[in-house]
Amino acid sequence: MSPRIVVAALTVLVVAAGAGLYLFQPWKAFTDTTVTEALPTASAPATAPEQAPGPVRLAEGRFVTHDHDTSGAALAVRLGNGDRLLRLEDLRTSDGPDLRVYLSRRSADAVPRGLGEDAVDLGELKGNLGDQNYAIPAGTDLSGFRSAVIWCKRFSVSFGAADLSPGRS
């Protein structure tokens, strides 16, 4: 075999291995990232006395497993200043490449077939364990969203989802 063929074959092998490592990030099967964020307690501004002074649960649900073991709770919360956030509490899931947090109009049972139209991306999953907060964009009508989802954007799979039911005030 000529040296040129050997070099070309090795080059293809190295490029393929690099692409595989980038896409699958196999080391994440052995890593955990724990996040411990407190629930913000922003007080109401003086111009909005009708707002509740503390956090109010708007919706809540428990995660169910899809492609990876996932557990914990999802809470949609309105803070005293009117800001809203999605809080993940006691989250336990696998780490993975390109994990994101979404609000979906689909139920948790339907999410494995896709996020559906108009899903709202709340950002990159901060960690696969613990308590964490994600801002809900202003103007988002929560009444149309049925679930919170941990979604692997790179491979279009749901790690887990929680149906959001009206919470206690």
NORNOR-V357651 format. One record per backbone hydrogen bond with DSSP energy under -1.0 kcal/mol. NH is the residue of the N-H (numbers start at 1). CO is the residue of the C=O. If there is no record, write none. Layout:
BEGIN
NH:CO
NH:CO
END
This chain:
BEGIN
6:2
7:3
8:4
9:5
10:6
11:7
12:8
13:9
14:10
15:11
16:12
17:13
18:14
19:15
20:16
21:17
22:18
23:19
24:20
25:21
28:25
29:26
30:27
35:129
37:131
48:45
51:48
56:78
58:76
59:76
60:165
61:74
63:72
64:161
66:159
67:158
68:159
71:92
73:89
74:61
75:87
76:59
77:85
78:56
79:83
82:79
85:77
86:134
87:75
88:132
89:73
91:130
92:71
93:128
100:151
101:123
102:149
103:120
104:147
111:107
113:110
114:111
120:103
122:101
125:99
129:33
130:91
131:35
132:88
134:86
136:84
140:137
142:140
144:141
145:142
146:104
147:104
148:162
149:102
150:160
151:100
152:157
153:98
156:152
157:152
159:150
160:150
161:64
162:148
164:146
165:60
167:58
END
